[in-house]
Amino acid sequence: MLADDHTLVRAGLHKLLDAIPSVEVVGEAGDGQTLLDLAAQHHPDVVLMDIAMPGLNGLEATARLLQDSPAVRVMILSMHQSEEYVRRARGHRPGALRHQDGFGIFVREIGL
């Protein structure tokens, strides 16, 4: 499942993930609340989550998601360079990627 408020980013990630036979993108959300609603319907194994989204941000959405679905693997995607964001994200147990990280790093981190 993809959660990012930028439609173009979601579309690009979706296209990249479609190239991996073992991956199915089961939903896309532009904000944290929509992500939580979709996750309750589709029960994703992995969520790629942006930090900065309108309304419920990615860190808050991650905390709520993991309360309801502790087995979900969350990868935080962020343009932020700040180690504080990474530490806050990892406090909820997800991995963290920055926009400049390569796609191979993402694939390795989620165990594909």
N, C-alpha and C positions, 0 to 999 in steps of 0.2 A: 504494500500500500504506500502511496506517495502523499506527502503533505507539504505543500509549499504554496505561498500566495502568488507566485509568479507562474502564470499559465505556460509560458515558454519553457521555463525550467522543468515543470512537470512533464511537458510534452517531450522534451529532450531525454529526460531520465526514462520515461516510458519506452521510448524508441530503443534506447540502449538496453534496457532490461528485456525487451521483447526478443532481442538477439540471443538470449540465454535460454536454451530449451527447458531447463528445470524451473524457470521463473514464470509466474503468472501475476500480473498486476491486477489486483482485485478491486481497486478503488483509488480515487484521487480526491484530495480535499485542498481547498484554498485557505482554510482556517482550522484552528484546533477543535472547535466544537463539531464541525462537519466531520473531521477525522474520527472523533469519538463515536459519532453516530454511525459512520460507515464501519468502523472496527467492530461495533456491537453486532452488526449485520453479517459481516464477512469473516470475522475471526482470522485476521492475517497472522502469518508466522513472523514476518519482518515488516517494520515500518521505517521508511526513510522520511525523517521529520526535519523541517526547517525550524529554526529558533524564532525568527521574527515574522510572525503572522498576525493579522488583525484579530481583535477580540482575544480569544484564548490563545496565548503564544505556545510555541513548541515545548518549552520546558514545563509549563503548567499542564499541557495536554499529555505529555509523557508521564508525568506523575499520576495523573488520573487514569490513563490507559493502563499503567502497570498495576494500579490498585485492583482494577477489574480483570485484567488479563496478565498475570505476572510472567507467563511464559513467552510473551511477545518480545522479540528482539528489536530494539529501537536503535536506529542509527541517526544521530543528529547531523544535519547538514547546515552549515553556516558560512556566511561570508565574513563573520567576525574573526579577527586574529587573536582576540583577547583570551588568555589562558583561563580567566575567570569564567567565561561562558563554557569552556570545555570542562572545567571542574564542576560547575553547577550541573551540567548535563550528565556527567559521569556519576554524580551523586544519586541519580535515578537508574544507574547501571547501563545506560546505553553506550555504544561507541560514539565517537564524534569524528566527523569529517569536515574539512573546510572546502569551500568551492574550488580552491586551486589544487586539491588532492586529485590524483588520477582515479579513473574508473576502476582500474585493477585493484587499488587499495580497498575500494568499497566491496568489490566482489570477494576479496580475501577476508575482509572483516566480517561479512555475513556468512562465510563458510560455503560459498558456491564452488 
